[in-house]
Amino acid sequence: MDQKSLMSFVVLAEELQFIRAAKRLNVTQSALSQLIARLEKELGVELFERTKRSVRLSECGHVFLPEARRVIEDMAKAAETARRAARGQVGKIAVAYVDAAPFSLLSPVIMQFRKAFPDVEMVLHEMTSTEQFEALQNDHVDIGLLRPLYQAEWMRTITLLEEPYVVAMHKEHELASLEEVHIRALIKEKFLFTSKEKAKYIYSNWDAIFSRYGMLPIVVQEVNQLHALLSLVGAGMGMAFLPLSVAQNNNHGVVYRSISGIDTPCARLNIAWRNGTHNALISNFVHTAKQVSARMNRDKNILAAH
């Protein structure tokens, strides 16, 4: 039983006349008769009562008609769903992100993507960059928003955001009154860091500076959750080096100051996905992220110009 046979039945049931039904279907009367006969044989019932002068639905035909229409409608919906999936308009996408991403790109990217593709199911996972690399490699996630710690032939990456680090401190810290803090003023300060495993990227950016200024940061606490780290900074336990976008968070009694005396390193946020993946969902998400990134960078440049 195929869609053509079902459609032939429905049209003939509506017209109750072979000539008109054949014309609507753009087939010959003979071809239409064969389609109906084949469908009846397949079902093992007569769908029409025929005489030389008329055609009318049998009792079985009356019962079968609404079901045939439903099946045709379902097949059309299924075909359209398949086409929409090919365009990346439906389906499911898994996106991983580092904990600082919600302070910058994550929210506007998700909002724009959901607006453009409301029928796509999104599954979000907070992961370290190392965890994301492994998850991408093993096809556990489709997209990673991560720090540029890794390169691989199987992975494509694009830098979406590049922003300077600032130093976060309690609002009543003696250095909080300054607009910017010289690197030498931080030599004897206490710091909060994430664990060595999670802090690979920040150490890769700061180790050379620490060495140049004879700094060995006094780490008083390792904290792996950013919101917890901010809370402890707000409690006066220590300072932290964080990307500028985190400064938009004004909770916890924390203030953020730029750092002078050095070429301040920048934190980069990349989008990554498997190379050679022909997946419209992934392409659409990457395209959306690039659009949002370009808009944010353009807005940032306009603000800097003023």
N, C-alpha and C positions, 0 to 999 in steps of 0.2 A: 504494500500500500504506500504510494508516494503522493507528494503534494499535487502533482498534475492530475492524478486520478481523482483525488478528493475534490479538487477545484472543479473538475469536469462534472462531478456529481452535484455539487452545490449549485453551479450555474444552471444545469438542466432542471434541478429541482425548483429553481426560481422562475425559469422561463416556461417549463413544461411544454417545450416545443424544440425539436432537434435543430431546425433551421436557424432559429434565433440564438439558441445556445451555442451552436457551432460558430456562428458569426462573432459572438462575444468572445469566444475562446480563440478565434482565428485559426480554426482547424476545419477539416472537412467533416461532413455528417458521418461518413464512413469511419473516420478516425475517432470521432466522439463515441459512436456506437461501440467500437472495439474497446475503448477505455472503460466505458460503463460495464460492458460484458465482463471484462477482466476483473474489475473491482467486485462485481457480484460473485464471480467464481471464487475469488480470493476469500470473500466473506462467507460464502456458502448460503447466501440469501438473495431474494429478488428485491431490489430497491425501488423498482418502478413497475407499474402495471401498464402494459402497452397494448394498444389496438391499432388498427390501420389509420384511425383518425385522431387518436389522442394518446397522451402520455400523462400519467399521474403517479404520485408517490404511493408506494405500498405502505402498509402499516409499519414494516421494518424501516422503510425509507424515512417516514415521519420521525421515528425515534432516532435514527442515525443522523439526521440533518444537523441538529444543534451540536452534536459531538464532532461532526466533520468540520463545522465552522470553527469550533474551539481548537481543534488540532491544527487547522490551517493558520489560525491566529497565533498559536503557540510556536509553530514552525517559523512564522515570519518574525516573531519576537526573538527567537533563538538565533536566527540569521543576523538580525540587526545587532544583537548582543555580541555576536562573534565579530562583526565589522567594527563595533565600538571598541572591543578589546584590542583589535589590531591597531586602532588609532590611539590606544592608551587612555580611553575614556572610562573604562570599568576595569575592575580587577583589584588586586591587593599589592601593596608595596610596603616593605619593611625598611625603616630609616633609623640609623643609629647616630648618636650625637654626643660630643663631649659636654661636660657639665657647664662650660661657659657659653655654649652656643645659644641657650635661651635668652641670654642678655644681649645678643646681637642679631644674628640672622634667622635663627630658627623660627621664631614666631611669625615674622612677616612672610617668610617662605611658605610655611604651613598654611597661613591664611590665604595667600594668593593661589596656592595650588588647590586648596579645597574649594575656593570660589570658582576656579576654572574647571575643576574635575570633581564635582560633588559626589559622584557615584563610585569613586575610588576609595577603597578601605585602606586607611593608613595605620600602620603599627609602629610605634616609636619605642626605641630602646636607648637608655642612657648607658654609654660604655666609654672606657678609656680608649685612647687611640690604638693601643696594642690590642685590646679586645676587638675593636672594629676591624683592624687588619685581618685578624684571624677569622672573624665572622664573615667578612667579604670573601676571603679565600675559600671558605667552606660553604658558601652560598646560604648562610644563615640570615644575612641581611642583603638588601639590594643597593642601598646608598649609605655612605658614611660621611659624616661631617666631623672631621678629625684634624689633628695637628700633623704637619709634614715630617713624621718620624721615619716613614718607610717608603721605599720605591720598589716596584716589581713590574716585570714585563706584562703580567696579566691584569694590572690595575691602571686605570686612567685617573688622573687627578687634575683639578683646576683650583687655583687659589681664588677664593671668594672675598676674603677680608684680610687686611693687613693693618694692624693697629699697634701703637706703642704700649709698653707696659707703664703702669703707674704704681706707686706704693700706697697701700691702704693702711690706715692707722685710726686709732680712737680719736674722736673729735676733740678731746681735751689733751691729747699728747702735745708736748712742748713744741714739736715740729709742725703741728697742724696750723699754726698761725702763718706759716710761710706759704707763698704761692707755689714755689717749687723747692725741692729738697736736694741738696748736693749729695752726691754719692758718698763722699767721705763722712757725712753726718750719719750715715746708716751703719758704719763699720761695727759699732758696739751695740747696735740695737738687737732686740730679740725678735725672732721671726717664727711665723707659722707656715709650714709647707705641707703639701700632700706627701704621701709615702714616696720613697725613691722610685718605685716601680711606676707610679702614676705621674711623678714629677719629671720624667725623662726629658720632656720637651722644654720645660722651663729651665732646667739645669743646663741643657744644651745651649740655651740662649744666654745664660748668666755666668757660667763657670769661668769663661775667659775674663770677664769683668771682675769677678770675685778675686781671681788670681792676680790680676793687674794691680788691684788696690789692697792686696793683702787681706782680703775679707774671708773669714770663715764664718758664715752666718750661724748665729746661735739659735738653733731650732729648738724651741721649747715644747712644741707639740706637732705631731703629724696628724692631719685631718683630711679624710678622703672625700668628704662632701662639701661642695662650695658654700652652701647656705650655712653649714656648721662652722666652716672656717670664718665666714663673715661675722657670725655671731661671736666667735672668740676674739676676733679683732675688735669688735664693738665692746667686748668685755675688758679690753685693755691688756690681753695676754701677750700680744705681740703684733708685728706688722706682717704684711704679705705683698708679694709682687703679683699684680693681676693685670689682665688686658684692660684697656681703656673702657671698653663697652660695659664692663662690670660696674664702672663708676656711675652708671645710670641707676644703680640700686642704692638708694639713700637710706635704707633701713639700718638697724642695729647700731646707730650712733657712729657710723664709719665715715671718714672723709678720705679723699683720694688726692694725691699730689704728684705732679710730674717730677721727673728726676733730671737734675742738671749735672754737668761735669763729665758726661759720657755721651756717646752716640747711643741713645736708648734703643735697646733691641726691640724688635716688633714680634708680636704674636700673629701667626698666620693661621687662618682657618681654611682648610681645603674641603672640597667635595670629591668623593672617590666612588668609583664603581668598577665592575669587572670589564676589562677590555674585550671587545668583540661581542658584547651582549647586544643582541638585536631585540630590545624590549622597549616598546613605545612608552610604557609607564615610566621607565627609568629615564628615557630621553626627555619626556615631558617634565619630569621633576628637575633634571639638570638644567633644562632650559629656563624653568621658573626661577631656580636658584640664581642663575646667571643674570636674569632680568632684575631680581631684587637687589643683588650685589651691585650691579651697575647703577641702579637708582640711588642706593645708599651712598655709594662712593661719589656720585654726582652731587648729591645733597651736601655731603661732607665738604667737597671742594668749594661749593657755593658759600657755605658758612665760613670757611677759612679765608675766602676772598674778602669777606666783609669784616 
